Amino acid sequence: PIRLLNAVKSRLGGFSAMIHTSTQIEIHKYQTELVESYLTTCRNVVENNPENLKDRIKAKLQHYFTHSILPSFELFKEHPAYRQSQLKNLDRVNFDFIFECYCQVLRADHVRVFKINSDAQIEARIDPGSGELRREVLANIYIGGQSLDRGITIQRLLGFFYGREPKIA
C-alpha cells in the first residue's frame, strides 16, 4: 500500500479536505486541536491497537464504505465521465486493502492539518505556479473561515464540512 500511496501522491499531488465552521479566528485554533487530537488517536489505535479498537474502526469504516461510497459509485457508473475515470475499478478493490492504505497514511504521517484564517497564511500556502493551495502530503486538511471563502482554489477536494451558523436578525 505505501508504494501505491506514494505513486498517488507523485501523480496527483495529494488530496484535500476543508473544514469551515466559524468566522472567528480563535475558534479555528480549537478546531485544529480537535482534528489533530482525532488523528493522533487514530494513529495510536492503528499502531498499538489498545483494547482491540483497530477492529472497531475497521468495521465502522467498512460500513461507511459499503453503505455510502459504493452506492454513490454505482450512481456514478451511469455518468458519461465514468469511462474515462480512474475510479472505474473501485468496485474491484478489496476493502482490506483500503483499510491497510488508511493505516499506512496514518503511520507514515501523510496527514497534515493547516489552519488558514488570514491573508498572510493563505499567501504562505499558495503555490506560485498554479495559484492553488499547496498539498504537501497525501491528505491535507484546511481549517479556516472567510479566508477560505474568497476564491481560493483547492485541488482534489474530497471532503468539505461547512457548518457556520447563519446570522439571525
C-alpha positions in Angstrom: 0.0 0.0 0.0 2.7 2.5 0.8 4.1 2.3 -2.8 0.7 2.9 -4.2 0.1 5.8 -1.9 3.5 7.4 -2.8 2.6 6.9 -6.5 -0.8 8.6 -6.0 1.0 11.5 -4.2 3.5 11.8 -7.0 0.9 11.7 -9.8 -2.0 13.7 -8.2 -0.2 15.8 -5.6 -2.4 14.6 -2.7 -5.9 15.2 -1.7 -7.7 17.9 0.3 -10.5 18.4 2.8 -11.8 21.6 4.2 -13.5 22.4 7.5 -15.2 25.8 7.7 -17.5 26.2 10.7 -16.8 29.7 12.0 -15.5 33.0 11.0 -13.9 33.6 14.4 -10.2 33.1 14.3 -9.9 31.9 18.0 -12.3 29.0 17.2 -10.0 27.8 14.4 -7.3 27.0 17.0 -9.8 24.8 18.8 -10.9 23.1 15.6 -7.3 22.5 14.6 -6.5 21.0 18.0 -9.6 18.8 17.8 -8.8 17.4 14.4 -5.1 16.8 15.3 -6.2 15.1 18.5 -8.5 12.8 16.5 -5.7 12.0 14.1 -3.3 11.3 17.0 -5.9 8.9 18.5 -6.4 7.1 15.2 -2.7 6.8 14.7 -2.3 5.3 18.2 -5.1 2.8 17.5 -3.5 1.8 14.2 0.0 1.4 15.7 -0.8 0.0 19.2 -4.4 -1.4 18.9 -5.4 -0.6 22.5 -8.4 -2.6 23.7 -8.7 -4.0 20.1 -10.0 -0.7 18.8 -8.5 -1.3 15.4 -11.2 -3.9 14.5 -13.9 -1.5 15.7 -12.5 1.4 13.5 -12.2 -1.0 10.6 -15.8 -2.1 11.0 -17.1 1.5 11.1 -15.1 2.4 8.0 -16.2 -0.7 6.2 -19.9 0.1 7.0 -19.4 3.6 5.6 -17.7 2.3 2.5 -20.4 -0.3 1.9 -23.4 1.9 2.6 -22.2 5.3 1.3 -19.3 5.2 -1.0 -20.2 2.1 -3.1 -23.8 3.2 -3.6 -22.5 6.6 -4.8 -20.1 4.8 -7.1 -23.0 2.8 -8.6 -24.7 6.1 -9.5 -21.5 7.5 -11.0 -21.3 4.5 -13.3 -24.3 6.0 -15.2 -22.4 9.3 -15.8 -20.7 9.8 -19.2 -17.4 10.6 -17.4 -17.3 7.2 -15.8 -15.5 5.5 -18.7 -12.6 8.0 -18.6 -12.4 8.0 -14.8 -9.7 6.4 -12.8 -12.4 5.3 -10.4 -13.8 2.8 -12.7 -12.1 -0.1 -10.9 -13.2 0.9 -7.4 -15.7 -2.0 -7.2 -12.8 -4.4 -7.7 -10.8 -3.1 -4.7 -10.8 -5.2 -1.6 -11.8 -3.3 1.5 -8.9 -4.9 3.5 -6.5 -3.2 1.1 -8.3 0.1 1.5 -8.1 -0.2 5.3 -4.4 -1.0 5.1 -3.9 2.2 3.0 -5.7 4.1 5.7 -3.4 2.6 8.3 -0.3 3.4 6.2 -1.4 7.0 5.7 -1.6 7.5 9.4 1.6 5.6 10.2 3.7 7.4 7.6 2.4 10.8 8.7 0.8 11.5 5.4 -2.0 13.6 7.0 -1.5 17.3 7.9 -3.8 20.0 9.2 -3.4 23.6 8.1 -5.1 26.5 9.9 -5.8 29.2 7.4 -7.5 32.3 8.7 -5.6 35.2 7.4 -4.3 36.6 4.1 -0.7 36.0 5.3 -1.4 32.3 5.9 -3.0 32.0 2.5 -0.1 33.6 0.8 2.3 31.2 2.6 0.3 28.2 1.4 -0.3 29.3 -2.2 1.7 27.5 -4.9 3.0 30.4 -7.1 3.0 28.2 -10.2 -0.7 27.1 -10.0 -2.3 29.7 -7.7 -3.8 27.0 -5.6 -3.2 25.8 -2.0 -0.2 23.5 -1.9 -0.8 19.9 -1.0 2.3 18.8 0.9 1.3 15.3 1.9 -1.2 12.8 0.7 -4.1 14.0 2.9 -4.2 17.8 3.5 -6.9 19.2 5.8 -7.5 23.0 5.7 -9.4 24.7 8.6 -10.5 28.3 8.4 -13.2 30.8 7.9 -13.7 33.7 5.5 -10.2 33.4 4.1 -11.2 30.0 2.6 -14.4 31.5 1.2 -12.6 34.0 -1.1 -11.9 32.3 -4.3 -9.1 30.0 -3.2 -8.6 27.0 -5.4 -8.2 23.8 -3.5 -7.5 20.9 -5.9 -8.5 17.3 -5.3 -11.1 18.4 -2.6 -12.6 15.1 -1.3 -14.2 16.4 1.9 -16.0 19.6 2.8 -17.6 20.4 6.1 -19.4 23.7 6.2 -21.2 24.4 9.5 -21.4 28.1 10.1 -24.4 29.4 11.9 -26.5 31.9 9.9 -26.8 35.3 11.4 -30.3 35.9 12.7 -31.7 39.4 12.5 
